[in-house]
């Protein structure tokens, strides 16, 4: 995925195609900021 927030770190899209919590045939997609992923990796 390309950089959406201007921090020059690509974002990650995670999909949940079978998530029916919002109704039948309603999937979900989550966009995770690349900067937060990098910060999580640095803590480990």
mmCIF entry with sequence, helices, sheets and N, C-alpha, C, O atoms, coordinates in Angstrom:
data_MODEL
# 
_entry.id   MODEL 
# 
_entity.id                         1 
_entity.type                       polymer 
_entity.pdbx_number_of_molecules   1 
# 
_entity_poly.entity_id                      1 
_entity_poly.type                           'polypeptide(L)' 
_entity_poly.nstd_linkage                   no 
_entity_poly.nstd_monomer                   no 
_entity_poly.pdbx_seq_one_letter_code       
;(UNK)(UNK)(UNK)(UNK)(UNK)(UNK)(UNK)(UNK)(UNK)(UNK)(UNK)(UNK)(UNK)(UNK)(UNK)(UNK)
(UNK)(UNK)(UNK)(UNK)(UNK)(UNK)(UNK)(UNK)(UNK)(UNK)(UNK)(UNK)(UNK)(UNK)(UNK)(UNK)
(UNK)(UNK)(UNK)(UNK)(UNK)(UNK)(UNK)(UNK)(UNK)(UNK)(UNK)(UNK)
;
_entity_poly.pdbx_seq_one_letter_code_can   XXXXXXXXXXXXXXXXXXXXXXXXXXXXXXXXXXXXXXXXXXXX 
_entity_poly.pdbx_strand_id                 A 
# 
loop_
_entity_poly_seq.entity_id 
_entity_poly_seq.num 
_entity_poly_seq.mon_id 
_entity_poly_seq.hetero 
1 1  UNK n 
1 2  UNK n 
1 3  UNK n 
1 4  UNK n 
1 5  UNK n 
1 6  UNK n 
1 7  UNK n 
1 8  UNK n 
1 9  UNK n 
1 10 UNK n 
1 11 UNK n 
1 12 UNK n 
1 13 UNK n 
1 14 UNK n 
1 15 UNK n 
1 16 UNK n 
1 17 UNK n 
1 18 UNK n 
1 19 UNK n 
1 20 UNK n 
1 21 UNK n 
1 22 UNK n 
1 23 UNK n 
1 24 UNK n 
1 25 UNK n 
1 26 UNK n 
1 27 UNK n 
1 28 UNK n 
1 29 UNK n 
1 30 UNK n 
1 31 UNK n 
1 32 UNK n 
1 33 UNK n 
1 34 UNK n 
1 35 UNK n 
1 36 UNK n 
1 37 UNK n 
1 38 UNK n 
1 39 UNK n 
1 40 UNK n 
1 41 UNK n 
1 42 UNK n 
1 43 UNK n 
1 44 UNK n 
# 
_struct_asym.id          A 
_struct_asym.entity_id   1 
# 
_struct_conf.conf_type_id            HELX_P 
_struct_conf.id                      HELX_P1 
_struct_conf.pdbx_PDB_helix_id       AA1 
_struct_conf.beg_label_comp_id       UNK 
_struct_conf.beg_label_asym_id       A 
_struct_conf.beg_label_seq_id        34 
_struct_conf.pdbx_beg_PDB_ins_code   ? 
_struct_conf.end_label_comp_id       UNK 
_struct_conf.end_label_asym_id       A 
_struct_conf.end_label_seq_id        43 
_struct_conf.pdbx_end_PDB_ins_code   ? 
_struct_conf.beg_auth_comp_id        UNK 
_struct_conf.beg_auth_asym_id        A 
_struct_conf.beg_auth_seq_id         34 
_struct_conf.end_auth_comp_id        UNK 
_struct_conf.end_auth_asym_id        A 
_struct_conf.end_auth_seq_id         43 
_struct_conf.pdbx_PDB_helix_class    1 
_struct_conf.details                 ? 
_struct_conf.pdbx_PDB_helix_length   10 
# 
_struct_conf_type.id          HELX_P 
_struct_conf_type.criteria    ? 
_struct_conf_type.reference   ? 
# 
_struct_sheet.id               AA1 
_struct_sheet.type             ? 
_struct_sheet.number_strands   2 
_struct_sheet.details          ? 
# 
_struct_sheet_order.sheet_id     AA1 
_struct_sheet_order.range_id_1   1 
_struct_sheet_order.range_id_2   2 
_struct_sheet_order.offset       ? 
_struct_sheet_order.sense        anti-parallel 
# 
loop_
_struct_sheet_range.sheet_id 
_struct_sheet_range.id 
_struct_sheet_range.beg_label_comp_id 
_struct_sheet_range.beg_label_asym_id 
_struct_sheet_range.beg_label_seq_id 
_struct_sheet_range.pdbx_beg_PDB_ins_code 
_struct_sheet_range.end_label_comp_id 
_struct_sheet_range.end_label_asym_id 
_struct_sheet_range.end_label_seq_id 
_struct_sheet_range.pdbx_end_PDB_ins_code 
_struct_sheet_range.beg_auth_comp_id 
_struct_sheet_range.beg_auth_asym_id 
_struct_sheet_range.beg_auth_seq_id 
_struct_sheet_range.end_auth_comp_id 
_struct_sheet_range.end_auth_asym_id 
_struct_sheet_range.end_auth_seq_id 
AA1 1 UNK A 12 ? UNK A 16 ? UNK A 12 UNK A 16 
AA1 2 UNK A 28 ? UNK A 32 ? UNK A 28 UNK A 32 
# 
loop_
_atom_site.group_PDB 
_atom_site.id 
_atom_site.type_symbol 
_atom_site.label_atom_id 
_atom_site.label_alt_id 
_atom_site.label_comp_id 
_atom_site.label_asym_id 
_atom_site.label_entity_id 
_atom_site.label_seq_id 
_atom_site.pdbx_PDB_ins_code 
_atom_site.Cartn_x 
_atom_site.Cartn_y 
_atom_site.Cartn_z 
_atom_site.occupancy 
_atom_site.B_iso_or_equiv 
_atom_site.pdbx_formal_charge 
_atom_site.auth_seq_id 
_atom_site.auth_comp_id 
_atom_site.auth_asym_id 
_atom_site.auth_atom_id 
_atom_site.pdbx_PDB_model_num 
ATOM 1   N N  . UNK A 1 1  ? 0.852   -1.172  0.000  1.00 0.00 ? 1  UNK A N  1 
ATOM 2   C CA . UNK A 1 1  ? 0.000   0.000   0.000  1.00 0.00 ? 1  UNK A CA 1 
ATOM 3   C C  . UNK A 1 1  ? 0.888   1.221   0.000  1.00 0.00 ? 1  UNK A C  1 
ATOM 4   O O  . UNK A 1 1  ? 2.005   1.192   0.516  1.00 0.00 ? 1  UNK A O  1 
ATOM 5   N N  . UNK A 1 2  ? 0.402   2.258   -0.562 1.00 0.00 ? 2  UNK A N  1 
ATOM 6   C CA . UNK A 1 2  ? 1.191   3.487   -0.606 1.00 0.00 ? 2  UNK A CA 1 
ATOM 7   C C  . UNK A 1 2  ? 1.104   4.253   0.712  1.00 0.00 ? 2  UNK A C  1 
ATOM 8   O O  . UNK A 1 2  ? 0.367   3.868   1.620  1.00 0.00 ? 2  UNK A O  1 
ATOM 9   N N  . UNK A 1 3  ? 1.846   5.311   0.798  1.00 0.00 ? 3  UNK A N  1 
ATOM 10  C CA . UNK A 1 3  ? 1.879   6.164   1.977  1.00 0.00 ? 3  UNK A CA 1 
ATOM 11  C C  . UNK A 1 3  ? 0.673   7.095   1.946  1.00 0.00 ? 3  UNK A C  1 
ATOM 12  O O  . UNK A 1 3  ? 0.522   7.880   1.010  1.00 0.00 ? 3  UNK A O  1 
ATOM 13  N N  . UNK A 1 4  ? -0.174  7.016   2.948  1.00 0.00 ? 4  UNK A N  1 
ATOM 14  C CA . UNK A 1 4  ? -1.386  7.834   2.988  1.00 0.00 ? 4  UNK A CA 1 
ATOM 15  C C  . UNK A 1 4  ? -1.266  9.067   3.868  1.00 0.00 ? 4  UNK A C  1 
ATOM 16  O O  . UNK A 1 4  ? -1.938  10.069  3.622  1.00 0.00 ? 4  UNK A O  1 
ATOM 17  N N  . UNK A 1 5  ? -0.418  9.007   4.895  1.00 0.00 ? 5  UNK A N  1 
ATOM 18  C CA . UNK A 1 5  ? -0.378  10.108  5.854  1.00 0.00 ? 5  UNK A CA 1 
ATOM 19  C C  . UNK A 1 5  ? 0.857   11.001  5.751  1.00 0.00 ? 5  UNK A C  1 
ATOM 20  O O  . UNK A 1 5  ? 1.040   11.891  6.583  1.00 0.00 ? 5  UNK A O  1 
ATOM 21  N N  . UNK A 1 6  ? 1.698   10.784  4.758  1.00 0.00 ? 6  UNK A N  1 
ATOM 22  C CA . UNK A 1 6  ? 2.828   11.684  4.518  1.00 0.00 ? 6  UNK A CA 1 
ATOM 23  C C  . UNK A 1 6  ? 4.073   11.414  5.335  1.00 0.00 ? 6  UNK A C  1 
ATOM 24  O O  . UNK A 1 6  ? 5.005   12.217  5.291  1.00 0.00 ? 6  UNK A O  1 
ATOM 25  N N  . UNK A 1 7  ? 4.132   10.310  6.088  1.00 0.00 ? 7  UNK A N  1 
ATOM 26  C CA . UNK A 1 7  ? 5.320   10.042  6.903  1.00 0.00 ? 7  UNK A CA 1 
ATOM 27  C C  . UNK A 1 7  ? 6.365   9.202   6.173  1.00 0.00 ? 7  UNK A C  1 
ATOM 28  O O  . UNK A 1 7  ? 7.374   8.825   6.768  1.00 0.00 ? 7  UNK A O  1 
ATOM 29  N N  . UNK A 1 8  ? 6.141   8.908   4.907  1.00 0.00 ? 8  UNK A N  1 
ATOM 30  C CA . UNK A 1 8  ? 7.034   8.150   4.029  1.00 0.00 ? 8  UNK A CA 1 
ATOM 31  C C  . UNK A 1 8  ? 7.198   6.693   4.454  1.00 0.00 ? 8  UNK A C  1 
ATOM 32  O O  . UNK A 1 8  ? 8.159   6.037   4.052  1.00 0.00 ? 8  UNK A O  1 
ATOM 33  N N  . UNK A 1 9  ? 6.271   6.183   5.260  1.00 0.00 ? 9  UNK A N  1 
ATOM 34  C CA . UNK A 1 9  ? 6.249   4.777   5.644  1.00 0.00 ? 9  UNK A CA 1 
ATOM 35  C C  . UNK A 1 9  ? 4.929   4.198   5.132  1.00 0.00 ? 9  UNK A C  1 
ATOM 36  O O  . UNK A 1 9  ? 3.867   4.710   5.485  1.00 0.00 ? 9  UNK A O  1 
ATOM 37  N N  . UNK A 1 10 ? 4.967   3.148   4.311  1.00 0.00 ? 10 UNK A N  1 
ATOM 38  C CA . UNK A 1 10 ? 3.729   2.597   3.744  1.00 0.00 ? 10 UNK A CA 1 
ATOM 39  C C  . UNK A 1 10 ? 2.776   2.075   4.823  1.00 0.00 ? 10 UNK A C  1 
ATOM 40  O O  . UNK A 1 10 ? 3.207   1.548   5.848  1.00 0.00 ? 10 UNK A O  1 
ATOM 41  N N  . UNK A 1 11 ? 1.489   2.232   4.573  1.00 0.00 ? 11 UNK A N  1 
ATOM 42  C CA . UNK A 1 11 ? 0.461   1.707   5.460  1.00 0.00 ? 11 UNK A CA 1 
ATOM 43  C C  . UNK A 1 11 ? 0.141   0.256   5.088  1.00 0.00 ? 11 UNK A C  1 
ATOM 44  O O  . UNK A 1 11 ? 0.532   -0.227  4.025  1.00 0.00 ? 11 UNK A O  1 
ATOM 45  N N  . UNK A 1 12 ? -0.572  -0.420  5.977  1.00 0.00 ? 12 UNK A N  1 
ATOM 46  C CA . UNK A 1 12 ? -0.956  -1.810  5.779  1.00 0.00 ? 12 UNK A CA 1 
ATOM 47  C C  . UNK A 1 12 ? -2.477  -1.886  5.807  1.00 0.00 ? 12 UNK A C  1 
ATOM 48  O O  . UNK A 1 12 ? -3.110  -1.297  6.684  1.00 0.00 ? 12 UNK A O  1 
ATOM 49  N N  . UNK A 1 13 ? -3.070  -2.607  4.855  1.00 0.00 ? 13 UNK A N  1 
ATOM 50  C CA . UNK A 1 13 ? -4.509  -2.846  4.867  1.00 0.00 ? 13 UNK A CA 1 
ATOM 51  C C  . UNK A 1 13 ? -4.744  -4.294  5.273  1.00 0.00 ? 13 UNK A C  1 
ATOM 52  O O  . UNK A 1 13 ? -4.182  -5.216  4.682  1.00 0.00 ? 13 UNK A O  1 
ATOM 53  N N  . UNK A 1 14 ? -5.579  -4.480  6.285  1.00 0.00 ? 14 UNK A N  1 
ATOM 54  C CA . UNK A 1 14 ? -5.960  -5.809  6.748  1.00 0.00 ? 14 UNK A CA 1 
ATOM 55  C C  . UNK A 1 14 ? -7.448  -5.948  6.487  1.00 0.00 ? 14 UNK A C  1 
ATOM 56  O O  . UNK A 1 14 ? -8.235  -5.088  6.884  1.00 0.00 ? 14 UNK A O  1 
ATOM 57  N N  . UNK A 1 15 ? -7.836  -7.024  5.824  1.00 0.00 ? 15 UNK A N  1 
ATOM 58  C CA . UNK A 1 15 ? -9.248  -7.213  5.516  1.00 0.00 ? 15 UNK A CA 1 
ATOM 59  C C  . UNK A 1 15 ? -9.836  -8.356  6.330  1.00 0.00 ? 15 UNK A C  1 
ATOM 60  O O  . UNK A 1 15 ? -9.143  -9.301  6.705  1.00 0.00 ? 15 UNK A O  1 
ATOM 61  N N  . UNK A 1 16 ? -11.112 -8.243  6.588  1.00 0.00 ? 16 UNK A N  1 
ATOM 62  C CA . UNK A 1 16 ? -11.881 -9.298  7.262  1.00 0.00 ? 16 UNK A CA 1 
ATOM 63  C C  . UNK A 1 16 ? -13.106 -9.568  6.402  1.00 0.00 ? 16 UNK A C  1 
ATOM 64  O O  . UNK A 1 16 ? -14.198 -9.087  6.705  1.00 0.00 ? 16 UNK A O  1 
ATOM 65  N N  . UNK A 1 17 ? -12.930 -10.337 5.330  1.00 0.00 ? 17 UNK A N  1 
ATOM 66  C CA . UNK A 1 17 ? -14.018 -10.519 4.373  1.00 0.00 ? 17 UNK A CA 1 
ATOM 67  C C  . UNK A 1 17 ? -15.224 -11.280 4.917  1.00 0.00 ? 17 UNK A C  1 
ATOM 68  O O  . UNK A 1 17 ? -16.311 -11.197 4.345  1.00 0.00 ? 17 UNK A O  1 
ATOM 69  N N  . UNK A 1 18 ? -15.052 -12.010 6.001  1.00 0.00 ? 18 UNK A N  1 
ATOM 70  C CA . UNK A 1 18 ? -16.166 -12.791 6.533  1.00 0.00 ? 18 UNK A CA 1 
ATOM 71  C C  . UNK A 1 18 ? -16.724 -12.212 7.825  1.00 0.00 ? 18 UNK A C  1 
ATOM 72  O O  . UNK A 1 18 ? -17.477 -12.884 8.528  1.00 0.00 ? 18 UNK A O  1 
ATOM 73  N N  . UNK A 1 19 ? -16.362 -10.970 8.146  1.00 0.00 ? 19 UNK A N  1 
ATOM 74  C CA . UNK A 1 19 ? -16.880 -10.310 9.345  1.00 0.00 ? 19 UNK A CA 1 
ATOM 75  C C  . UNK A 1 19 ? -18.328 -9.900  9.089  1.00 0.00 ? 19 UNK A C  1 
ATOM 76  O O  . UNK A 1 19 ? -18.593 -9.027  8.263  1.00 0.00 ? 19 UNK A O  1 
ATOM 77  N N  . UNK A 1 20 ? -19.247 -10.521 9.787  1.00 0.00 ? 20 UNK A N  1 
ATOM 78  C CA . UNK A 1 20 ? -20.667 -10.215 9.595  1.00 0.00 ? 20 UNK A CA 1 
ATOM 79  C C  . UNK A 1 20 ? -21.247 -9.437  10.777 1.00 0.00 ? 20 UNK A C  1 
ATOM 80  O O  . UNK A 1 20 ? -22.465 -9.397  10.953 1.00 0.00 ? 20 UNK A O  1 
ATOM 81  N N  . UNK A 1 21 ? -20.384 -8.821  11.586 1.00 0.00 ? 21 UNK A N  1 
ATOM 82  C CA . UNK A 1 21 ? -20.877 -8.089  12.748 1.00 0.00 ? 21 UNK A CA 1 
ATOM 83  C C  . UNK A 1 21 ? -21.722 -6.884  12.350 1.00 0.00 ? 21 UNK A C  1 
ATOM 84  O O  . UNK A 1 21 ? -22.521 -6.405  13.155 1.00 0.00 ? 21 UNK A O  1 
ATOM 85  N N  . UNK A 1 22 ? -21.566 -6.391  11.141 1.00 0.00 ? 22 UNK A N  1 
ATOM 86  C CA . UNK A 1 22 ? -22.352 -5.247  10.661 1.00 0.00 ? 22 UNK A CA 1 
ATOM 87  C C  . UNK A 1 22 ? -23.495 -5.673  9.749  1.00 0.00 ? 22 UNK A C  1 
ATOM 88  O O  . UNK A 1 22 ? -24.179 -4.832  9.166  1.00 0.00 ? 22 UNK A O  1 
ATOM 89  N N  . UNK A 1 23 ? -23.697 -6.961  9.630  1.00 0.00 ? 23 UNK A N  1 
ATOM 90  C CA . UNK A 1 23 ? -24.779 -7.468  8.793  1.00 0.00 ? 23 UNK A CA 1 
ATOM 91  C C  . UNK A 1 23 ? -24.251 -8.475  7.799  1.00 0.00 ? 23 UNK A C  1 
ATOM 92  O O  . UNK A 1 23 ? -23.040 -8.600  7.612  1.00 0.00 ? 23 UNK A O  1 
ATOM 93  N N  . UNK A 1 24 ? -25.170 -9.205  7.151  1.00 0.00 ? 24 UNK A N  1 
ATOM 94  C CA . UNK A 1 24 ? -24.733 -10.196 6.172  1.00 0.00 ? 24 UNK A CA 1 
ATOM 95  C C  . UNK A 1 24 ? -24.088 -9.531  4.960  1.00 0.00 ? 24 UNK A C  1 
ATOM 96  O O  . UNK A 1 24 ? -24.512 -8.465  4.514  1.00 0.00 ? 24 UNK A O  1 
ATOM 97  N N  . UNK A 1 25 ? -23.072 -10.176 4.452  1.00 0.00 ? 25 UNK A N  1 
ATOM 98  C CA . UNK A 1 25 ? -22.343 -9.690  3.278  1.00 0.00 ? 25 UNK A CA 1 
ATOM 99  C C  . UNK A 1 25 ? -21.673 -8.330  3.502  1.00 0.00 ? 25 UNK A C  1 
ATOM 100 O O  . UNK A 1 25 ? -21.468 -7.580  2.548  1.00 0.00 ? 25 UNK A O  1 
ATOM 101 N N  . UNK A 1 26 ? -21.338 -8.011  4.735  1.00 0.00 ? 26 UNK A N  1 
ATOM 102 C CA . UNK A 1 26 ? -20.662 -6.754  5.051  1.00 0.00 ? 26 UNK A CA 1 
ATOM 103 C C  . UNK A 1 26 ? -19.272 -7.075  5.603  1.00 0.00 ? 26 UNK A C  1 
ATOM 104 O O  . UNK A 1 26 ? -19.144 -7.499  6.752  1.00 0.00 ? 26 UNK A O  1 
ATOM 105 N N  . UNK A 1 27 ? -18.263 -6.882  4.814  1.00 0.00 ? 27 UNK A N  1 
ATOM 106 C CA . UNK A 1 27 ? -16.889 -7.145  5.246  1.00 0.00 ? 27 UNK A CA 1 
ATOM 107 C C  . UNK A 1 27 ? -16.307 -5.890  5.900  1.00 0.00 ? 27 UNK A C  1 
ATOM 108 O O  . UNK A 1 27 ? -16.941 -4.835  5.915  1.00 0.00 ? 27 UNK A O  1 
ATOM 109 N N  . UNK A 1 28 ? -15.111 -6.017  6.432  1.00 0.00 ? 28 UNK A N  1 
ATOM 110 C CA . UNK A 1 28 ? -14.412 -4.882  7.038  1.00 0.00 ? 28 UNK A CA 1 
ATOM 111 C C  . UNK A 1 28 ? -13.002 -4.790  6.485  1.00 0.00 ? 28 UNK A C  1 
ATOM 112 O O  . UNK A 1 28 ? -12.405 -5.791  6.088  1.00 0.00 ? 28 UNK A O  1 
ATOM 113 N N  . UNK A 1 29 ? -12.488 -3.588  6.465  1.00 0.00 ? 29 UNK A N  1 
ATOM 114 C CA . UNK A 1 29 ? -11.089 -3.345  6.103  1.00 0.00 ? 29 UNK A CA 1 
ATOM 115 C C  . UNK A 1 29 ? -10.516 -2.372  7.119  1.00 0.00 ? 29 UNK A C  1 
ATOM 116 O O  . UNK A 1 29 ? -11.168 -1.392  7.481  1.00 0.00 ? 29 UNK A O  1 
ATOM 117 N N  . UNK A 1 30 ? -9.311  -2.637  7.574  1.00 0.00 ? 30 UNK A N  1 
ATOM 118 C CA . UNK A 1 30 ? -8.637  -1.795  8.548  1.00 0.00 ? 30 UNK A CA 1 
ATOM 119 C C  . UNK A 1 30 ? -7.353  -1.265  7.918  1.00 0.00 ? 30 UNK A C  1 
ATOM 120 O O  . UNK A 1 30 ? -6.596  -2.029  7.320  1.00 0.00 ? 30 UNK A O  1 
ATOM 121 N N  . UNK A 1 31 ? -7.105  0.019   8.044  1.00 0.00 ? 31 UNK A N  1 
ATOM 122 C CA . UNK A 1 31 ? -5.854  0.617   7.578  1.00 0.00 ? 31 UNK A CA 1 
ATOM 123 C C  . UNK A 1 31 ? -5.003  0.884   8.809  1.00 0.00 ? 31 UNK A C  1 
ATOM 124 O O  . UNK A 1 31 ? -5.419  1.601   9.719  1.00 0.00 ? 31 UNK A O  1 
ATOM 125 N N  . UNK A 1 32 ? -3.817  0.307   8.829  1.00 0.00 ? 32 UNK A N  1 
ATOM 126 C CA . UNK A 1 32 ? -2.912  0.448   9.964  1.00 0.00 ? 32 UNK A CA 1 
ATOM 127 C C  . UNK A 1 32 ? -1.746  1.323   9.531  1.00 0.00 ? 32 UNK A C  1 
ATOM 128 O O  . UNK A 1 32 ? -1.101  1.060   8.516  1.00 0.00 ? 32 UNK A O  1 
ATOM 129 N N  . UNK A 1 33 ? -1.484  2.360   10.306 1.00 0.00 ? 33 UNK A N  1 
ATOM 130 C CA . UNK A 1 33 ? -0.415  3.306   9.981  1.00 0.00 ? 33 UNK A CA 1 
ATOM 131 C C  . UNK A 1 33 ? 0.942   2.615   10.055 1.00 0.00 ? 33 UNK A C  1 
ATOM 132 O O  . UNK A 1 33 ? 1.239   1.919   11.025 1.00 0.00 ? 33 UNK A O  1 
ATOM 133 N N  . UNK A 1 34 ? 1.749   2.807   9.039  1.00 0.00 ? 34 UNK A N  1 
ATOM 134 C CA . UNK A 1 34 ? 3.079   2.213   9.004  1.00 0.00 ? 34 UNK A CA 1 
ATOM 135 C C  . UNK A 1 34 ? 3.955   2.676   10.150 1.00 0.00 ? 34 UNK A C  1 
ATOM 136 O O  . UNK A 1 34 ? 4.778   1.911   10.652 1.00 0.00 ? 34 UNK A O  1 
ATOM 137 N N  . UNK A 1 35 ? 3.784   3.921   10.569 1.00 0.00 ? 35 UNK A N  1 
ATOM 138 C CA . UNK A 1 35 ? 4.579   4.457   11.664 1.00 0.00 ? 35 UNK A CA 1 
ATOM 139 C C  . UNK A 1 35 ? 4.306   3.702   12.963 1.00 0.00 ? 35 UNK A C  1 
ATOM 140 O O  . UNK A 1 35 ? 5.234   3.443   13.729 1.00 0.00 ? 35 UNK A O  1 
ATOM 141 N N  . UNK A 1 36 ? 3.042   3.344   13.223 1.00 0.00 ? 36 UNK A N  1 
ATOM 142 C CA . UNK A 1 36 ? 2.731   2.597   14.441 1.00 0.00 ? 36 UNK A CA 1 
ATOM 143 C C  . UNK A 1 36 ? 3.287   1.183   14.370 1.00 0.00 ? 36 UNK A C  1 
ATOM 144 O O  . UNK A 1 36 ? 3.700   0.633   15.391 1.00 0.00 ? 36 UNK A O  1 
ATOM 145 N N  . UNK A 1 37 ? 3.305   0.580   13.175 1.00 0.00 ? 37 UNK A N  1 
ATOM 146 C CA . UNK A 1 37 ? 3.900   -0.748  13.035 1.00 0.00 ? 37 UNK A CA 1 
ATOM 147 C C  . UNK A 1 37 ? 5.392   -0.711  13.314 1.00 0.00 ? 37 UNK A C  1 
ATOM 148 O O  . UNK A 1 37 ? 5.931   -1.596  13.978 1.00 0.00 ? 37 UNK A O  1 
ATOM 149 N N  . UNK A 1 38 ? 6.049   0.309   12.808 1.00 0.00 ? 38 UNK A N  1 
ATOM 150 C CA . UNK A 1 38 ? 7.489   0.436   13.042 1.00 0.00 ? 38 UNK A CA 1 
ATOM 151 C C  . UNK A 1 38 ? 7.789   0.652   14.521 1.00 0.00 ? 38 UNK A C  1 
ATOM 152 O O  . UNK A 1 38 ? 8.771   0.120   15.039 1.00 0.00 ? 38 UNK A O  1 
ATOM 153 N N  . UNK A 1 39 ? 6.947   1.433   15.205 1.00 0.00 ? 39 UNK A N  1 
ATOM 154 C CA . UNK A 1 39 ? 7.144   1.670   16.629 1.00 0.00 ? 39 UNK A CA 1 
ATOM 155 C C  . UNK A 1 39 ? 6.952   0.385   17.425 1.00 0.00 ? 39 UNK A C  1 
ATOM 156 O O  . UNK A 1 39 ? 7.694   0.137   18.376 1.00 0.00 ? 39 UNK A O  1 
ATOM 157 N N  . UNK A 1 40 ? 5.970   -0.436  17.054 1.00 0.00 ? 40 UNK A N  1 
ATOM 158 C CA . UNK A 1 40 ? 5.737   -1.712  17.726 1.00 0.00 ? 40 UNK A CA 1 
ATOM 159 C C  . UNK A 1 40 ? 6.925   -2.648  17.533 1.00 0.00 ? 40 UNK A C  1 
ATOM 160 O O  . UNK A 1 40 ? 7.332   -3.335  18.469 1.00 0.00 ? 40 UNK A O  1 
ATOM 161 N N  . UNK A 1 41 ? 7.479   -2.678  16.331 1.00 0.00 ? 41 UNK A N  1 
ATOM 162 C CA . UNK A 1 41 ? 8.624   -3.551  16.059 1.00 0.00 ? 41 UNK A CA 1 
ATOM 163 C C  . UNK A 1 41 ? 9.850   -3.117  16.833 1.00 0.00 ? 41 UNK A C  1 
ATOM 164 O O  . UNK A 1 41 ? 10.646  -3.956  17.254 1.00 0.00 ? 41 UNK A O  1 
ATOM 165 N N  . UNK A 1 42 ? 10.013  -1.815  17.028 1.00 0.00 ? 42 UNK A N  1 
ATOM 166 C CA . UNK A 1 42 ? 11.176  -1.303  17.761 1.00 0.00 ? 42 UNK A CA 1 
ATOM 167 C C  . UNK A 1 42 ? 11.117  -1.658  19.242 1.00 0.00 ? 42 UNK A C  1 
ATOM 168 O O  . UNK A 1 42 ? 12.156  -1.763  19.895 1.00 0.00 ? 42 UNK A O  1 
ATOM 169 N N  . UNK A 1 43 ? 9.916   -1.842  19.776 1.00 0.00 ? 43 UNK A N  1 
ATOM 170 C CA . UNK A 1 43 ? 9.770   -2.177  21.195 1.00 0.00 ? 43 UNK A CA 1 
ATOM 171 C C  . UNK A 1 43 ? 10.169  -3.610  21.498 1.00 0.00 ? 43 UNK A C  1 
ATOM 172 O O  . UNK A 1 43 ? 10.488  -3.935  22.642 1.00 0.00 ? 43 UNK A O  1 
ATOM 173 N N  . UNK A 1 44 ? 10.156  -4.473  20.486 1.00 0.00 ? 44 UNK A N  1 
ATOM 174 C CA . UNK A 1 44 ? 10.451  -5.903  20.701 1.00 0.00 ? 44 UNK A CA 1 
ATOM 175 C C  . UNK A 1 44 ? 11.918  -6.193  20.636 1.00 0.00 ? 44 UNK A C  1 
ATOM 176 O O  . UNK A 1 44 ? 12.327  -7.343  20.796 1.00 0.00 ? 44 UNK A O  1 
# 
